[in-house]
Amino acid sequence: MKKNIIFLLFFILFSNLISDTNFRVMTYNSLMFSVYSGQSRFSDFETVFNEVNPDIVIMQEIEDEPGSDLMLNILNSDEIEFARAEFVDDGDLNNMLYYKTSKATLISQDVVHTYPRDISEYVLEIDGNQIRIYCCHLKASQGYEQNRFAAVSLLRNHLNQFEPGTEFIIAGDMNFYTSSEPAYQKFIADETNNTGRAKDWSDLVGNWHNNQDFSEAHSQSSRTNQFGGGVGGGLDDRFDFIFTYYEMNNNAEIEFIDGSLVTVGNDGNHFNQSINYGTNSAVSPEVANALYYASDHLPVYADFISLSSTNTDSQTISASNLILQNFPNPFNPETTIYFNLTTEFTSLRNASAWQAEITELIIYNIKGKKIKTLECGEFLSTIADGVGYSITWDGRNDNNNPVSSGIYFIKLKVGKSIYSKKITLLK
């Protein structure tokens, strides 16, 4: 009997190690969401999140950092452990990424500078595979097609610099009125360098604006009347998109699940109507009302799978290719944090220049609260062809009190780039 139990435990552990990971990515324009305007919509967003059950949420129009924390509280209202990216104030309707810590780890974040709003870059690790996620909120309104084209061109040029086969997801409020628009065509174009080529998995392609033939694709507006700063007119535009790397489905790393692209609440029968008008065959009346009041956009989601790899994590820290790591993990009572960004900052060949770029090394809890600031400047050491750091965290906060068991995040800022690592304290 004892041998059978041991075998069963081994089988369960082995199965977990080799299993694939399914995850759902949702993009949602939250309509000027702040700590003030969001309070009245708390239950509406909560209802939408419960309906969709996303694992990664890409949001636009988060106005302030307290608002980003409020949205995190909504996601965690049922004690689901979501974390968020670092809030970056772009000055105009900011982006934000939320993710379940049981599914993903945020490795780094950065921005691609575009006008009028930057495109946010997030690098996640899911089941050992990396996926780059880009959140876009392109310039709105007809007459700004060239502005949107310029922003997408900068993003594609950015993606073209990576190794061929680099997988990515691009999502957000694109404000496209038709698939013939230059920016949309730039996303999907077959060019000499196709590392940054994207794919739209929807077959509803054409002139979406105020065209009933594409009523199933429309994601804006969820209401006919105007309130709360939102746009009225009813559903008549496809503004919200999820693109992927063009060659994503290559039976390796991250795969898109065909047919999984969904505009939440759109049953195809609400052209130029509010989403909660009459009967909605796609969602319940409660969800339709929540979609109506939460935002003037409908969320869009797609499902993916991270294919398991036979590779296992090494216990040896390699300084030559290290970005941010710690050992041991899980830990008790202390862990050593290692980082070396010489591959990212190859021009900074002396320690003082590299050190000057480091602005913060901070430990956050699962709720995004800062608990410990580490003085990394005292731990400089020379490694390989550049410089690196190692620093030990003793599991205490800034008041020198031991913290409780749980999930924490190391966040390292180097210049404008942000790197993150999930760690676990077990007592």
C-alpha positions, 0 to 999 in steps of 0.5 A: 500500500505504501509503495502504491502511494509513493508511486501515485505521488511520483506520477502526479508530480511527473504529470505536472512537470510535463503537462501543457499550460492553457491560458486565456488572454483578454484585452479590455479598454476600461474607459478612463478608469481611476481610483475615483471613477472606478469605485462605482463600476467595481461590481460590473468589472467583477462580473465581467472577469468572473464571466471570462475567467482570464489568466492575463488581462491587458488593459487600456485607459488606466488613469492613475496608479491607485486606479491600477491597484483598484483594478487589481483588487477587483481581479482578486476579489475572489482571492484569485492571486493576480499581480500587476506590472509596474505602473508607468505614467505615460501622461495619457490613458495608461496601459496595464498588465495583470496576470495570474501568478499561478500561470505566469511570471513577469520577466521584464517590461519596457515601452516602445515610444510612439505618439500620442501614447507609448506601446507597453512591452511585457515579457512573460514566462509561462511553463518555461516559455517566454511570450512578449505581450504588447499593449496598444492604444492607437490614436482614435478617430478617422483622419488619423490613419497615418498617425496609427501607421507610424506607431505600428511601423515603430512597433514592427521595427522594434519586433524585427530586431529580435531573433526569428521565431520570437513569439508575441501577442499584440492586443489593445484598442487599435481604432481601426475602421477598416482592414485596408487601413495602412496600420492594419496592413503594416501589422500583417504585411509580408515583408523582407523581415517578417520577425515582427509580422503579425496575424489576425485570427479573425475571418471577419475582415473588411470595412467594419465601420457601421457595417451590419455585415460585420456585426459579430466583430464589433466591440465598440460601443456597448451603449447607445447613449453617452455617459461616464465619458464613454462614446455612444451609438451602439455596436458598430466598430471593431476597435479591439484586437488580439494579433499574434506572431504570424508563425505562432502555430509551429508546434513549439512553445506558445500556440494559439487555440484556433477558433478561440477569439471571442468578443465578449457579449457580442451575439451578432444581434445588437448592431447599433444597439446597446449590449443589454438591449432586449435579449442577448443570446451570448451572455446572461442579463447580469453580464450584459448589464455589467458590460454596458456599465463597465465600459464603452468597449467590449473585452476580447479574449483568445486562448493559448497553450504553452507547450511543455518542454523536456528542459528543466531549470538548472540549479547553477547560476550562469552569470553570462546570460543572467537577467534576474534570478534568485537561489534558492527558490522557494526559500527560508529564511533567506535567498540570494538575488543575482542579476547581470544585464551586460547582454542588454547594456553592451555599451556600458563596459565599466562598473560605474556607468552600469551601476548608475543605470540601476534605479531600484531593486525592490521586493513587493508582496502579491498585492503590489505593496512595497515591503523592502528596498534593497541597497544593491550598490554595495554589492557590485562584483565583476563577472564575465565580460561586464559587471553583475550583482548579488545581494541577499534578502533575509525575508525582512521588511523595511522595518526589519520585521520578518514577513509571512510565508507567501509569494513575493516579487523582485522588481529591478529597474535599470534605466527605463526597463523593468525586470521582475521575478516571482519568489516564494517564502515558505516557513 
